[in-house]
Amino acid sequence: MLAIITALMITQCKFYALSSIGNFAMDWDKLRIFHAVADAGSLTHAGDALHLSQSAVSRQIRALEESLNATLFHRHARGLILTEQGELLFDASKAMSHRLEAAVARIRDSKEEVFGELRVTTTTAFGSLWLAPRLSKLYEKYPDLKIDLMLEEQVLDLPMREADVAIRMKEPSQADLIRKRLMDVHMRLYATPSYLKKYGTPETLEDLSQHRLICQNTASAQVSAGASLVQELLTYDIKSRLTVNNYFGVLQAVLHDLGIGVLPDYVTQDFTELTRVLPQAESKDIPVFLAYPEELRASKRIEAFRDFVMEELLAQRQSKKS
């Protein structure tokens, strides 16, 4: 059914484009307004986003429902809920919206200048601890760039334009993506000098039983290599433990002398006060990939972002050697 509706909408768009530009604009307006209402769940909130009155939004929705001879929303005191027919149309309009966004991006990116919105998705730890502190250099070079940084463990769908570019701790499995391996990360054990002075430096893995271990909960979303290292460490009868659902929280706990933390090695250059302990405790290689849709191959924004990330990583490697 969804495929049929999508095909009808695409056919309808082609028809209006060829026969009547004015009618096409009116028809797309109805779909655009419907999409905004479905997304917001409220006529008022959709009207605010579209700079239209609630009555104007309501009239467009009624007209769309009459033209389709279908009820698109269940109306109740707390807002609007899509009907089954409304869900089908929302899915179809969302797909169209993504395709239009991609087309606009390609048109804009055909120019030489770098500007506009760039939606970047990566993990909470990498985004907050490595990427965000370095973005000022990118803005200095491209002041008209608008970055939407989405930090979450969920893998967003790049071909469906949920984001423009991703940095992930494993190779993306989605098709039609351009991917580049940036580096390898290792999970290691770190503590502050003040903590080690107070509680002593462990010499063997068995000594961890005398310390508090700070780590991500093995049930939380993370790369398997990191979880495997933690599971191995927990076999050493560690009596005191603090678990956090992301490495930013682990880092803050370590910096405040709460214990010995399991952290990715990319944070150590920016937090030089950390001391590595038990060098024999290390995860397997965790590959870090940058990926973006094939259709954005010529994007000037993505090219600028990719080059910036690679330059920063190169500078980091050279700093480690010196």
VOBA-1610 file (N, C-alpha, C; in pm, whole numbers, padded with zeros to 5 digits, always signed):
BEGIN
Met+00082-00120+00000Met+00000+00000+00000Met+00086+00126+00000Leu+00190+00127+00087Leu+00280+00242+00092Leu+00347+00267-00043Ala+00388+00158-00108Ala+00453+00173-00239Ala+00357+00234-00340Ile+00230+00194-00332Ile+00129+00247-00425Ile+00110+00396-00401Ile+00098+00433-00272Ile+00077+00575-00240Ile+00197+00658-00284Thr+00317+00606-00257Thr+00438+00677-00298Thr+00442+00697-00449Ala+00411+00589-00522Ala+00411+00598-00668Ala+00307+00699-00716Leu+00189+00698-00653Leu+00084+00793-00692Leu+00129+00936-00667Met+00195+00957-00552Met+00240+01093-00521Met+00346+01139-00619Ile+00440+01051-00652Ile+00545+01087-00748Ile+00484+01115-00885Thr+00390+01029-00928Thr+00322+01049-01056Thr+00246+01180-01056Gln+00178+01207-00941Gln+00101+01330-00930Gln+00194+01451-00939Cys+00308+01443-00873Cys+00404+01554-00878Cys+00450+01579-01021Lys+00482+01472-01092Lys+00527+01486-01231Lys+00417+01550-01316Phe+00293+01507-01291Phe+00181+01560-01370Phe+00167+01710-01346Tyr+00166+01749-01217Tyr+00151+01890-01187Tyr+00268+01971-01240Ala+00389+01915-01231Ala+00506+01988-01280Ala+00495+02017-01429Leu+00439+01922-01505Leu+00429+01939-01649Leu+00309+02025-01689Ser+00201+02017-01611Ser+00078+02081-01656Ser+00050+02216-01592Ser+00083+02228-01462Ser+00045+02353-01395Ser+00133+02377-01274Ile+00225+02470-01285Ile+00315+02499-01175Ile+00236+02548-01055Gly+00136+02631-01075Gly+00057+02684-00964Gly-00015+02573-00889Asn-00079+02483-00960Asn-00150+02374-00893Asn-00055+02284-00818Phe+00062+02258-00875Phe+00161+02174-00807Phe+00201+02236-00674Ala+00223+02370-00674Ala+00264+02436-00552Ala+00156+02423-00445Met+00029+02438-00485Met-00080+02425-00390Met-00088+02283-00335Asp-00073+02185-00421Asp-00082+02047-00377Asp+00033+02012-00283Trp+00154+02052-00318Trp+00267+02025-00231Trp+00252+02097-00098Asp+00192+02218-00100Asp+00167+02289+00025Asp+00082+02206+00120Lys-00020+02141+00067Lys-00105+02058+00153Lys-00024+01945+00214Leu+00058+01880+00134Leu+00141+01770+00186Leu+00244+01821+00286Arg+00300+01938+00257Arg+00399+01997+00347Arg+00335+02029+00483Ile+00215+02086+00477Ile+00145+02120+00601Ile+00104+01993+00676Phe+00055+01894+00602Phe+00020+01766+00665Phe+00142+01707+00735His+00257+01711+00668His+00379+01654+00725His+00416+01726+00854Ala+00404+01858+00855Ala+00438+01937+00973Ala+00344+01905+01089Val+00213+01891+01059Val+00115+01858+01163Val+00142+01719+01220Ala+00167+01623+01133Ala+00194+01486+01177Ala+00320+01482+01262Asp+00419+01560+01226Asp+00545+01561+01300Asp+00528+01627+01436Ala+00448+01734+01442Ala+00431+01809+01566Ala+00321+01752+01654Gly+00222+01683+01593Gly+00110+01629+01669Gly+00013+01735+01715Ser+00021+01853+01653Ser-00064+01964+01696Ser-00078+02065+01583Leu-00199+02115+01562Leu-00222+02219+01462Leu-00150+02348+01501Thr-00155+02380+01631Thr-00094+02504+01679Thr+00058+02503+01660His+00121+02393+01703His+00268+02385+01691His+00312+02382+01545Ala+00236+02314+01461Ala+00269+02312+01319Ala+00254+02451+01259Gly+00148+02521+01298Gly+00128+02657+01249Gly+00241+02750+01288Asp+00288+02735+01413Asp+00401+02817+01458Asp+00525+02790+01373Ala+00551+02661+01345Ala+00669+02626+01266Ala+00659+02676+01123Leu+00536+02678+01068Leu+00516+02718+00929Leu+00479+02865+00914His+00465+02936+01029His+00423+03077+01028His+00284+03092+00965Leu+00194+03000+01003Leu+00055+03005+00957Leu-00036+03002+01079Ser-00158+03054+01061Ser-00256+03049+01169Ser-00309+02906+01185Gln-00361+02877+01303Gln-00416+02744+01327Gln-00532+02716+01231Ser-00613+02817+01204Ser-00728+02798+01115Ser-00683+02767+00972Ala-00574+02833+00927Ala-00522+02807+00792Ala-00470+02665+00781Val-00401+02620+00884Val-00351+02482+00885Val-00467+02383+00885Ser-00567+02412+00967Ser-00683+02323+00976Ser-00756+02312+00842Arg-00769+02425+00771Arg-00837+02423+00641Arg-00762+02337+00540Gln-00629+02348+00540Gln-00550+02269+00446Gln-00561+02119+00476Ile-00563+02084+00604Ile-00575+01943+00641Ile-00713+01889+00600Arg-00817+01969+00625Arg-00952+01926+00584Arg-00960+01908+00433Ala-00900+02002+00360Ala-00902+01992+00213Ala-00829+01868+00164Leu-00716+01837+00230Leu-00641+01717+00192Leu-00720+01591+00222Glu-00785+01588+00337Glu-00866+01471+00374Glu-00984+01454+00276Glu-01044+01566+00235Glu-01156+01559+00140Glu-01108+01509+00004Ser-00990+01555-00039Ser-00940+01512-00170Ser-00904+01365-00171Leu-00861+01312-00055Leu-00826+01170-00045Leu-00944+01083-00001Asn-01052+01152+00044Asn-01169+01081+00098Asn-01126+00987+00210Ala-01043+01041+00301Ala-00991+00960+00412Ala-00968+01051+00533Thr-00982+00994+00651Thr-00950+01064+00775Thr-00804+01039+00808Leu-00727+01145+00822Leu-00582+01132+00843Leu-00542+01142+00989Phe-00626+01203+01072Phe-00592+01220+01213Phe-00710+01182+01302His-00679+01121+01416His-00773+01109+01527His-00753+01233+01613Arg-00859+01304+01643Arg-00849+01427+01720Arg-00895+01403+01863His-00814+01446+01959His-00852+01435+02100His-00793+01553+02175Ala-00823+01562+02304Ala-00788+01681+02382Ala-00638+01704+02390Arg-00558+01598+02385Arg-00414+01613+02401Arg-00339+01634+02270Gly-00412+01637+02159Gly-00346+01659+02031Gly-00400+01571+01922Leu-00318+01543+01822Leu-00359+01465+01705Leu-00276+01338+01695Ile-00344+01229+01658Ile-00276+01101+01635Ile-00310+01056+01494Leu-00209+01010+01421Leu-00232+00964+01284Leu-00319+00838+01280Thr-00411+00836+01185Thr-00485+00714+01157Thr-00396+00621+01076Glu-00445+00503+01045Glu-00368+00411+00963Glu-00338+00472+00827Gln-00441+00538+00768Gln-00420+00604+00638Gln-00322+00721+00652Gly-00330+00792+00767Gly-00238+00901+00791Gly-00094+00855+00804Glu-00076+00739+00870Glu+00059+00682+00883Glu+00119+00651+00746Leu+00038+00595+00658Leu+00085+00562+00524Leu+00128+00687+00448Leu+00045+00790+00457Leu+00076+00914+00386Leu+00197+00983+00448Phe+00211+00975+00581Phe+00324+01037+00648Phe+00455+00970+00606Asp+00455+00838+00598Asp+00575+00766+00554Asp+00613+00807+00412Ala+00511+00819+00326Ala+00538+00856+00187Ala+00588+01000+00176Ser+00526+01091+00251Ser+00569+01231+00245Ser+00708+01248+00304Lys+00740+01166+00405Lys+00874+01172+00464Lys+00979+01130+00363Ala+00949+01023+00287Ala+01042+00977+00185Ala+01064+01085+00079Met+00954+01151+00038Met+00965+01259-00060Met+01047+01375-00006Ser+01024+01406+00123Ser+01097+01517+00184Ser+01246+01489+00187His+01283+01365+00217His+01425+01329+00219His+01487+01343+00080Arg+01413+01300-00022Arg+01466+01310-00158Arg+01481+01457-00200Leu+01385+01540-00161Leu+01395+01682-00193Leu+01514+01746-00122Glu+01535+01710+00005Glu+01649+01761+00080Glu+01780+01723+00011Ala+01785+01598-00035Ala+01907+01552-00103Ala+01930+01631-00231Ala+01821+01658-00305Ala+01834+01733-00429Ala+01881+01876-00402Val+01822+01939-00300Val+01862+02075-00265Val+02008+02078-00222Ala+02049+01977-00144Ala+02188+01971-00099Ala+02283+01959-00217Arg+02247+01876-00315Arg+02335+01859-00432Arg+02344+01988-00513Ile+02231+02059-00525Ile+02230+02186-00599Ile+02321+02287-00530Arg+02305+02298-00397Arg+02386+02393-00322Arg+02533+02355-00324Asp+02559+02225-00315Asp+02696+02179-00309Asp+02768+02185-00443Ser+02695+02220-00550Ser+02760+02233-00679Ser+02841+02363-00687Lys+02818+02451-00588Lys+02893+02574-00582Lys+03024+02550-00507Glu+03115+02642-00522Glu+03247+02625-00462Glu+03248+02657-00313Glu+03163+02750-00268Glu+03169+02792-00129Glu+03107+02686-00037Val+03153+02683+00088Val+03104+02588+00187Val+03010+02663+00281Phe+02883+02628+00281Phe+02785+02694+00367Phe+02666+02600+00386Gly+02573+02643+00470Gly+02452+02565+00492Gly+02467+02464+00605Glu+02361+02384+00624Glu+02356+02290+00736Glu+02427+02160+00704Leu+02502+02110+00799Leu+02566+01980+00790Leu+02530+01901+00915Arg+02457+01791+00895Arg+02412+01709+01008Arg+02512+01595+01030Val+02579+01601+01144Val+02684+01505+01176Val+02637+01417+01292Thr+02646+01286+01275Thr+02611+01196+01384Thr+02733+01115+01426Thr+02750+01101+01557Thr+02856+01018+01610Thr+02820+00980+01753Thr+02906+00904+01818Thr+02876+00860+01954Thr+02889+00977+02052Thr+02823+00963+02166Thr+02828+01068+02268Thr+02972+01096+02310Ala+03049+00991+02331Ala+03187+01009+02378Ala+03273+01078+02274Phe+03277+01027+02153Phe+03364+01085+02051Phe+03320+01227+02018Gly+03190+01248+02010Gly+03140+01381+01975Gly+03170+01485+02081Ser+03153+01448+02208Ser+03172+01545+02316Ser+03317+01559+02359Leu+03394+01449+02353Leu+03531+01452+02405Leu+03636+01483+02299Trp+03610+01447+02173Trp+03711+01470+02069Trp+03666+01573+01966Leu+03546+01555+01912Leu+03504+01638+01798Leu+03465+01780+01839Ala+03372+01794+01932Ala+03321+01927+01968Ala+03432+02024+02010Pro+03531+01983+02090Pro+03636+02079+02129Pro+03720+02130+02012Arg+03716+02062+01897Arg+03798+02101+01783Arg+03720+02178+01677Leu+03590+02189+01691Leu+03509+02247+01584Leu+03534+02396+01562Ser+03590+02463+01660Ser+03616+02606+01641Ser+03708+02630+01521Lys+03801+02537+01497Lys+03892+02551+01382Lys+03815+02540+01250Leu+03715+02453+01247Leu+03634+02438+01125Leu+03550+02563+01101Tyr+03493+02619+01208Tyr+03412+02741+01195Tyr+03498+02861+01155Glu+03620+02864+01202Glu+03709+02974+01163Glu+03733+02974+01012Lys+03741+02856+00956Lys+03766+02844+00812Lys+03638+02863+00731Tyr+03525+02813+00785Tyr+03397+02821+00713Tyr+03291+02879+00806Pro+03289+03009+00825Pro+03197+03072+00922Pro+03050+03058+00886Asp+03017+03029+00760Asp+02877+03016+00719Asp+02824+02874+00731Leu+02907+02783+00782Leu+02864+02644+00800Leu+02778+02634+00926Lys+02670+02558+00917Lys+02581+02536+01031Lys+02580+02386+01061Ile+02643+02348+01171Ile+02657+02206+01204Ile+02552+02165+01306Asp+02480+02059+01273Asp+02385+01998+01366Asp+02451+01869+01415Leu+02504+01871+01538Leu+02579+01759+01591Leu+02485+01669+01671Met+02465+01548+01623Met+02372+01453+01686Met+02452+01343+01755Leu+02457+01348+01887Leu+02537+01255+01965Leu+02448+01148+02025Glu+02462+01026+01977Glu+02382+00914+02026Glu+02445+00784+01979Glu+02411+00679+02050Glu+02466+00548+02015Glu+02388+00482+01901Gln+02263+00528+01880Gln+02182+00473+01772Gln+02246+00504+01637Val+02248+00406+01549Val+02304+00426+01415Val+02195+00484+01325Leu+02213+00606+01279Leu+02114+00671+01195Leu+02127+00624+01050Asp+02018+00635+00977Asp+02012+00588+00838Asp+02060+00699+00745Leu+02183+00687+00699Leu+02238+00792+00611Leu+02173+00796+00474Pro+02149+00681+00407Pro+02082+00688+00276Pro+01944+00753+00283Met+01876+00741+00399Met+01745+00805+00415Met+01757+00948+00467Arg+01882+00999+00472Arg+01913+01138+00509Arg+01873+01174+00653Glu+01878+01075+00744Glu+01862+01108+00885Glu+01983+01189+00935Ala+02094+01178+00864Ala+02213+01259+00888Ala+02290+01265+00757Asp+02382+01360+00747Asp+02461+01374+00624Asp+02590+01292+00630Val+02652+01291+00747Val+02780+01222+00762Val+02787+01162+00901Ala+02853+01048+00913Ala+02862+00978+01041Ala+03007+00942+01072Ile+03042+00945+01200Ile+03168+00888+01249Ile+03129+00780+01348Arg+03164+00657+01315Arg+03119+00543+01395Arg+03235+00452+01434Met+03216+00379+01544Met+03320+00291+01597Met+03312+00150+01538Lys+03260+00139+01420Lys+03261+00013+01345Lys+03228+00046+01200Glu+03260-00046+01111Glu+03233-00020+00970Glu+03084-00023+00943Pro+03027+00083+00880Pro+02884+00085+00851Pro+02845-00029+00758Ser+02728-00086+00783Ser+02683-00200+00702Ser+02585-00158+00593Gln+02538-00032+00597Gln+02441+00013+00498Gln+02503+00022+00359Ala+02421-00007+00260Ala+02468+00002+00121Ala+02471+00148+00076Asp+02536+00171-00038Asp+02541+00303-00101Asp+02605+00409-00011Leu+02707+00368+00064Leu+02779+00464+00148Leu+02926+00469+00106Ile+02981+00589+00106Ile+03125+00605+00092Ile+03182+00603+00232Arg+03283+00522+00257Arg+03337+00508+00392Arg+03489+00519+00389Lys+03544+00574+00495Lys+03689+00586+00509Lys+03728+00551+00651Arg+03823+00460+00665Arg+03873+00424+00798Arg+03966+00534+00847Leu+03932+00593+00961Leu+04007+00707+01012Leu+04121+00666+01104Met+04094+00571+01193Met+04194+00532+01292Met+04143+00409+01366Asp+04225+00360+01459Asp+04185+00254+01551Asp+04189+00309+01692Val+04088+00271+01770Val+04078+00313+01909Val+04100+00190+01998His+04159+00212+02116His+04175+00105+02214His+04118+00151+02348Met+04049+00063+02416Met+04002+00090+02551Met+04114+00052+02648Arg+04147+00145+02740Arg+04256+00125+02834Arg+04215+00174+02973Leu+04299+00147+03070Leu+04271+00186+03209Leu+04348+00313+03245Tyr+04276+00410+03306Tyr+04337+00537+03343Tyr+04293+00580+03482Ala+04380+00658+03546Ala+04347+00718+03676Ala+04424+00849+03686Thr+04390+00930+03786Thr+04464+01054+03808Thr+04582+01027+03901Pro+04688+01107+03891Pro+04801+01091+03983Pro+04759+01105+04130Ser+04664+01194+04157Ser+04620+01214+04295Ser+04549+01090+04349Tyr+04471+01023+04263Tyr+04406+00899+04307Tyr+04511+00791+04335Leu+04608+00777+04246Leu+04710+00673+04262Leu+04799+00701+04383Lys+04823+00828+04413Lys+04903+00863+04530Lys+04830+00822+04658Lys+04699+00836+04656Lys+04620+00806+04775Lys+04595+00657+04793Tyr+04566+00587+04680Tyr+04524+00447+04690Tyr+04627+00348+04636Gly+04735+00398+04578Gly+04837+00309+04526Gly+04814+00272+04381Thr+04920+00238+04311Thr+04912+00198+04170Thr+04908+00046+04159Pro+04804-00009+04096Pro+04797-00154+04081Pro+04908-00204+03990Glu+04970-00313+04029Glu+05078-00372+03949Glu+05030-00490+03866Thr+04926-00559+03913Thr+04871-00674+03842Thr+04720-00657+03831Leu+04659-00734+03743Leu+04514-00729+03728Leu+04445-00771+03857Glu+04506-00861+03934Glu+04449-00903+04061Glu+04439-00787+04159Asp+04529-00689+04145Asp+04528-00573+04235Asp+04404-00486+04217Leu+04333-00503+04105Leu+04212-00423+04081Leu+04106-00447+04188Ser+04112-00560+04254Ser+04014-00591+04358Ser+04021-00491+04473Gln+04133-00416+04482Gln+04151-00317+04589Gln+04112-00176+04543His+04057-00167+04422His+04022-00036+04367His+03878-00035+04319Arg+03826+00086+04298Arg+03694+00101+04237Arg+03712+00110+04085Leu+03638+00027+04011Leu+03644+00029+03865Leu+03530+00115+03812Ile+03563+00207+03723Ile+03461+00295+03661Ile+03454+00258+03514Cys+03337+00222+03467Cys+03324+00172+03330Cys+03182+00187+03281Gln+03164+00161+03153Gln+03029+00152+03100Gln+02967+00020+03141Asn+02836+00024+03168Asn+02764-00100+03195Asn+02771-00187+03070Thr+02803-00314+03085Thr+02820-00400+02968Thr+02689-00418+02891Ala+02576-00385+02955Ala+02447-00397+02887Ala+02413-00272+02806Ser+02488-00164+02824Ser+02459-00040+02751Ser+02517-00048+02610Ala+02468+00038+02524Ala+02512+00038+02384Ala+02658+00080+02376Gln+02741-00007+02321Gln+02883+00022+02305Gln+02944-00082+02211Val+03065-00058+02169Val+03130-00155+02081Val+03164-00280+02161Ser+03161-00394+02095Ser+03180-00521+02164Ser+03318-00535+02227Ala+03420-00474+02164Ala+03555-00484+02218Ala+03565-00418+02355Gly+03496-00304+02373Gly+03497-00237+02502Gly+03425-00318+02607Ala+03309-00376+02571Ala+03233-00458+02664Ala+03312-00583+02702Ser+03383-00641+02607Ser+03461-00762+02635Ser+03572-00734+02735Leu+03639-00618+02722Leu+03744-00583+02816Leu+03687-00568+02956Val+03574-00500+02969Val+03512-00481+03101Val+03473-00616+03161Gln+03413-00703+03081Gln+03375-00835+03131Gln+03495-00913+03181Glu+03607-00899+03112Glu+03730-00966+03156Glu+03779-00909+03289Leu+03776-00776+03302Leu+03822-00712+03425Leu+03736-00749+03545Leu+03607-00769+03520Leu+03516-00800+03631Leu+03537-00940+03687Thr+03614-01020+03617Thr+03641-01154+03669Thr+03743-01151+03783Tyr+03803-01033+03811Tyr+03906-01023+03914Tyr+03848-00978+04049Asp+03726-01015+04076Asp+03663-00994+04208Asp+03671-00848+04253Ile+03627-00757+04164Ile+03627-00614+04195Ile+03505-00583+04281Lys+03528-00539+04402Lys+03417-00523+04499Lys+03344-00391+04482Ser+03414-00287+04441Ser+03351-00156+04426Ser+03352-00116+04279Arg+03237-00071+04232Arg+03227-00041+04089Arg+03129+00074+04067Leu+03159+00158+03968Leu+03067+00262+03923Leu+03048+00246+03774Thr+02923+00226+03731Thr+02895+00214+03588Thr+02819+00336+03540Val+02852+00380+03420Val+02790+00496+03357Val+02752+00455+03216Asn+02649+00517+03159Asn+02605+00472+03026Asn+02677+00541+02910Asn+02780+00623+02939Asn+02864+00676+02831Asn+03000+00715+02887Tyr+03098+00727+02798Tyr+03236+00750+02841Tyr+03260+00892+02892Phe+03174+00985+02855Phe+03187+01120+02911Phe+03168+01115+03062Gly+03068+01038+03107Gly+03046+01022+03250Gly+03159+00947+03317Val+03213+00846+03250Val+03328+00772+03304Val+03446+00867+03324Leu+03473+00952+03224Leu+03584+01046+03232Leu+03567+01141+03351Gln+03447+01196+03368Gln+03424+01290+03477Gln+03448+01224+03613Ala+03405+01099+03625Ala+03427+01027+03751Ala+03575+01003+03777Val+03649+00968+03673Val+03793+00946+03688Val+03864+01075+03726Leu+03828+01185+03658Leu+03892+01314+03687Leu+03866+01360+03830His+03756+01312+03890His+03724+01350+04029His+03769+01243+04128Asp+03866+01161+04086Asp+03935+01067+04177Asp+03844+00960+04237Leu+03743+00919+04161Leu+03654+00815+04212Leu+03709+00674+04191Gly+03807+00658+04105Gly+03861+00525+04082Gly+03941+00517+03954Ile+03958+00393+03906Ile+04030+00365+03782Ile+03927+00341+03672Gly+03938+00413+03561Gly+03835+00409+03457Gly+03878+00343+03329Val+03783+00280+03264Val+03804+00223+03130Val+03763+00329+03030Leu+03861+00380+02953Leu+03835+00492+02862Leu+03900+00469+02726Pro+03844+00529+02621Pro+03908+00521+02489Pro+04036+00605+02489Asp+04138+00556+02420Asp+04268+00623+02426Asp+04270+00760+02358Tyr+04168+00794+02276Tyr+04174+00923+02208Tyr+04153+01041+02303Val+04109+01015+02427Val+04087+01127+02519Val+04214+01170+02590Thr+04317+01086+02589Thr+04433+01111+02675Thr+04515+01233+02631Gln+04512+01266+02503Gln+04591+01381+02458Gln+04532+01511+02511Asp+04400+01518+02523Asp+04335+01639+02571Asp+04327+01644+02724Phe+04348+01530+02789Phe+04345+01525+02935Phe+04478+01466+02983Thr+04583+01548+02976Thr+04718+01499+03001Thr+04740+01461+03148Glu+04647+01501+03236Glu+04662+01465+03377Glu+04632+01317+03403Leu+04576+01248+03305Leu+04545+01106+03322Leu+04671+01022+03310Thr+04679+00921+03394Thr+04792+00828+03391Thr+04739+00689+03354Arg+04804+00627+03258Arg+04763+00493+03220Arg+04815+00392+03323Val+04731+00298+03361Val+04771+00193+03454Val+04746+00057+03389Leu+04819-00042+03435Leu+04806-00179+03386Leu+04805-00184+03232Pro+04917-00154+03168Pro+04921-00151+03021Pro+04889-00286+02956Gln+04892-00393+03033Gln+04855-00523+02976Gln+04704-00536+02957Ala+04627-00445+03015Ala+04481-00447+02999Ala+04442-00352+02886Glu+04405-00407+02775Glu+04372-00325+02657Glu+04275-00401+02569Ser+04182-00330+02509Ser+04085-00394+02420Ser+04149-00425+02285Lys+04080-00500+02206Lys+04120-00521+02067Lys+04100-00392+01988Asp+04154-00388+01866Asp+04137-00269+01781Asp+03989-00239+01759Ile+03955-00111+01774Ile+03819-00064+01744Ile+03830+00032+01625Pro+03789-00010+01506Pro+03805+00078+01388Pro+03705+00193+01391Val+03751+00310+01352Val+03666+00428+01345Val+03650+00466+01198Phe+03526+00476+01153Phe+03496+00505+01013Phe+03419+00636+01000Leu+03451+00708+00894Leu+03370+00822+00850Leu+03291+00775+00728Ala+03161+00802+00727Ala+03077+00754+00616Ala+02974+00861+00578Tyr+02938+00861+00449Tyr+02834+00951+00400Tyr+02772+00890+00274Pro+02651+00932+00237Pro+02583+00871+00122Pro+02655+00895-00010Glu+02647+00800-00097Glu+02707+00810-00230Glu+02658+00934-00303Glu+02531+00968-00283Glu+02474+01082-00357Glu+02533+01216-00311Leu+02604+01218-00197Leu+02668+01340-00150Leu+02818+01340-00177Arg+02859+01257-00271Arg+03002+01246-00304Arg+03062+01383-00339Ala+02986+01468-00410Ala+03039+01597-00455Ala+03012+01710-00355Ser+02961+01678-00238Ser+02924+01781-00140Ser+03047+01856-00091Lys+03045+01988-00106Lys+03154+02070-00057Lys+03156+02074+00096Arg+03039+02068+00158Arg+03032+02069+00305Arg+03095+01942+00362Ile+03061+01829+00304Ile+03116+01703+00353Ile+03266+01695+00325Glu+03307+01743+00209Glu+03449+01745+00176Glu+03527+01827+00278Ala+03471+01943+00313Ala+03537+02030+00411Ala+03543+01962+00548Phe+03434+01897+00588Phe+03431+01830+00718Phe+03526+01711+00720Arg+03525+01632+00614Arg+03614+01515+00606Arg+03761+01557+00615Asp+03798+01660+00537Asp+03937+01706+00538Asp+03976+01760+00675Phe+03883+01829+00740Phe+03909+01883+00874Phe+03937+01770+00974Val+03854+01666+00973Val+03872+01554+01066Val+04007+01486+01041Met+04038+01464+00915Met+04164+01396+00882Met+04286+01480+00920Glu+04276+01611+00902Glu+04387+01699+00941Glu+04407+01698+01092Glu+04297+01697+01168Glu+04307+01694+01313Glu+04367+01562+01362Leu+04327+01452+01299Leu+04383+01323+01337Leu+04531+01314+01305Leu+04570+01370+01191Leu+04712+01372+01153Leu+04792+01455+01253Ala+04738+01569+01292Ala+04806+01655+01389Ala+04818+01583+01524Gln+04717+01506+01560Gln+04721+01431+01685Gln+04830+01323+01682Arg+04840+01253+01569Arg+04943+01149+01556Arg+05083+01209+01563Gln+05102+01321+01495Gln+05233+01386+01494Gln+05270+01438+01632Ser+05170+01484+01707Ser+05194+01533+01842Ser+05237+01420+01934Lys+05179+01301+01914Lys+05216+01185+01996Lys+05361+01145+01971Lys+05407+01158+01846Lys+05543+01118+01811Lys+05648+01214+01866Ser+05609+01341+01876Ser+05707+01443+01917Ser+05727+01446+02070
//
